Amino acid sequence: MDRNSVSIQRGDMNSFSENYLPEDTVTQRARARGDEIGTLNTTPIVGSLLRYLTHLVGATSVVEVGTGSGVSGLWIFKGLAKQGVLTSIDEEAENSKIARTAFEDGDINAAQYRLITGNTRDVISKLADSLYDLFV
């Protein structure tokens, strides 16, 4: 059975697209922690796009606005260069805390991410945009 016939039989393209790219256990746990505190999480299809775009540009340094529970960051790390760095900005300290847990669960070296809690406009205005390959 090919992908098109599965989606037609189900009649639910959204469900099909969201379940077509299964998430690993680390990402599932991060998503569950985010759900517990009411954080909006990146969907698997958007996560896959983030991974693809990160890889496509050969990013070694990415800025993410809205840390959430770390789900989007985990997807970004899948496309990030081996020694790449993610800088993630969120106004909620709780989001940074659970994202750190997600990255630790994913065995991501702490030197590869910066979790900044603060007003997005204030933080971004202090970043040197020439040092970053991708802003998401």
N, C-alpha and C positions, 0 to 999 in steps of 0.2 A: 504494500500500500504506500503510495507516494504522499508527500506532504500536502499537496492540494486536495486530494480526496479525503484526507483526515480532516482538514479544516472545513470542507464542505459538509461532510457528514456531521460534524459537531455543530456546525452552524454558529460557532462562536469564535470569530477571528481573534478577538482580544485575548480570550483565554488561551487559544492555541499559541499566539505569539509570545505570551508571557510564560508559558510552560515549555516552549521549544528549547530554550537555553537553561538547562537546570543549573542551579547554584550549588556550590560546594557547601560542606557542612559549616565552615567558618562563616561564610556569608549568610547562611540560613540563621545561624545563632545571632549574628549582628542584627539581622532584620527583626528577629524576635525581640531582642532587647530594645530596639527602636520602637516597635509596636507597643511594648509595655509602657513607654513614657509618652507615646503619642507623636513621635517624630515621623515626618514624612520620609520615606525611603525611596531611593531610585528603583524603578522596576527593572527586571532582568533585561528587557529589550533596550532600555536606555543605558543600563550598565554595559551591555555589550557594545553599544555605540561609543560610549566613553572609552572603553578598552581599545576599540578599533581606531578612533581618532588619536588617542595617545600614541599608539603604535605607528600609525600612518605618518605623523609628523616627527617621529623619532624622539619624542619628548624625553628630556632628562630632568626637567624641572616644571612642575605643574602647580598652578594655584586653583584651588577649589573654593567656591563661595557656597557655604552651607554644608557643614560637616555631616549633619544628620547623625546616624548611628555608625557611620563608617562604611556602609554598604557601597556607596559610590566610590569611596576611596579604595576599597578592596578591588573593585573593577578596574579602576585607574592603574593600580599597581600591576595588574595582569598585562597591561600594555606598555608600562613605563620601562625605560632602559634599566638594565641590571642594577646600576648604582644611582638610579634616579631618585629625586626628592619631591615629595608632595607637601605643599603648604596649604593647609585647610583652615578656613576662617568661619567661625560661627559665633553668634551672639550669646548662645546658651552654653554655660560651663558643663552642664550635664551631658550635652551632646559630645563635647570633646572628650569627656571622661569615658563614655561608652565606646566612642570611636577608638580611643587608645586601647581599650580592652580588645576590640575587634582586630586591630593591627597586631597586638601581642599574640592573640590566638592564631593569627595567620603567619606567625614567625617573621614578621617584617621588622627589620632592624630599626631601632629607635632613631638612628641617625638619618633614616630615609624619610622621616616625616616631621613636620612642625604643625602642631595644633594650636591655633591662636584663637583665644576668646576675646571678642571685642566688636565694636561697631565696624561693619564691613567697609563703609566709606572711609573711615579713619585709617583702618589698617591698609587698605589698598592704596591709599594716597601716599603711604610710606614705602611701598614696594617699588623697586626699580624694575619696570616692566621689561627692560632689555635682558634681564636675567632669567626670564621665564619663557618657555616654549609654548605654553598653552594655559589659557584661563577658562575655567568652566564654572 
